[in-house]
Amino acid sequence: MSERTHASYLLRIWRAHTKSPWHAMLVAVARPGEHQHFATLDALFAFLTAQTGPEPPVPEQTSMPDERDFDHYTPGDVSWKETLE
């Protein structure tokens, strides 16, 4: 059995009022009739973590320079220049 390489979901998050917790609902694009409901964002994150499997090890890094320190930082050699007026 091969491992999945991608998944697509429609995500809806909401809360009843500003002091209530966030809730979430996921709809798998491949199965639009099935909804997954989550009482908390932690529950949503746990579900997504379980769906994607364990994370690969992250190599140790020293500090990374700010991406604005480079002449370009997006694919296709798009330049970023900060303009001061």
C-alpha positions as CSV (number, residue, x, y, z in Angstrom):
1,M,0.0,0.0,0.0
2,S,1.5,3.3,-1.0
3,E,1.5,6.4,1.3
4,R,-0.5,9.4,0.4
5,T,1.4,12.4,-1.0
6,H,-1.4,15.0,-0.7
7,A,-4.9,15.7,0.6
8,S,-7.2,18.6,-0.1
9,Y,-9.8,19.9,2.3
10,L,-12.2,22.8,2.6
11,L,-11.8,24.3,6.0
12,R,-14.4,26.3,7.9
13,I,-13.6,27.8,11.3
14,W,-16.0,29.8,13.5
15,R,-16.8,30.8,17.0
16,A,-20.1,31.8,18.6
17,H,-18.6,35.1,20.1
18,T,-15.2,36.6,20.7
19,K,-14.7,34.8,24.1
20,S,-15.7,31.4,22.9
21,P,-13.3,28.7,21.5
22,W,-12.9,28.3,17.8
23,H,-14.6,25.3,16.1
24,A,-13.7,23.7,12.8
25,M,-15.2,21.7,10.0
26,L,-13.3,19.9,7.3
27,V,-14.7,18.6,4.0
28,A,-12.5,16.3,2.0
29,V,-12.5,17.6,-1.6
30,A,-12.6,13.9,-2.8
31,R,-15.6,13.2,-0.6
32,P,-17.7,16.3,-0.4
33,G,-20.6,14.5,1.3
34,E,-18.5,13.7,4.4
35,H,-17.9,16.3,7.0
36,Q,-15.5,16.2,10.0
37,H,-16.4,18.4,12.9
38,F,-13.9,19.6,15.6
39,A,-14.7,21.2,18.9
40,T,-11.3,22.8,19.1
41,L,-8.4,23.8,16.9
42,D,-6.2,21.4,18.8
43,A,-8.6,18.5,17.8
44,L,-8.4,19.7,14.2
45,F,-4.6,19.8,14.3
46,A,-4.5,16.3,15.9
47,F,-6.7,15.0,13.1
48,L,-4.5,16.5,10.4
49,T,-1.3,15.2,12.1
50,A,-2.8,11.7,12.1
51,Q,-3.7,12.0,8.4
52,T,-0.3,13.0,7.4
53,G,1.7,10.6,9.5
54,P,4.9,11.3,11.5
55,E,6.9,14.4,10.6
56,P,10.3,13.7,9.0
57,P,13.3,14.7,11.2
58,V,14.2,18.4,10.9
59,P,18.0,19.0,10.4
60,E,19.5,21.3,13.0
61,Q,19.9,24.8,11.7
62,T,21.7,27.9,13.0
63,S,20.0,31.1,12.5
64,M,18.5,31.8,9.1
65,P,18.9,35.3,7.6
66,D,15.8,37.4,7.0
67,E,14.5,36.6,3.5
68,R,14.5,40.3,2.8
69,D,18.3,40.2,3.0
70,F,18.4,38.4,-0.4
71,D,18.0,40.1,-3.8
72,H,15.1,37.7,-4.4
73,Y,13.2,35.3,-2.3
74,T,10.4,33.9,-4.4
75,P,10.5,31.5,-7.3
76,G,11.0,33.0,-10.8
77,D,13.6,35.6,-9.7
78,V,11.0,38.1,-8.5
79,S,12.9,40.9,-6.9
80,W,11.9,42.5,-3.6
81,K,12.9,46.0,-3.0
82,E,11.8,48.0,0.0
83,T,10.9,51.6,-1.0
84,L,11.1,54.3,1.5
85,E,9.2,57.5,0.8
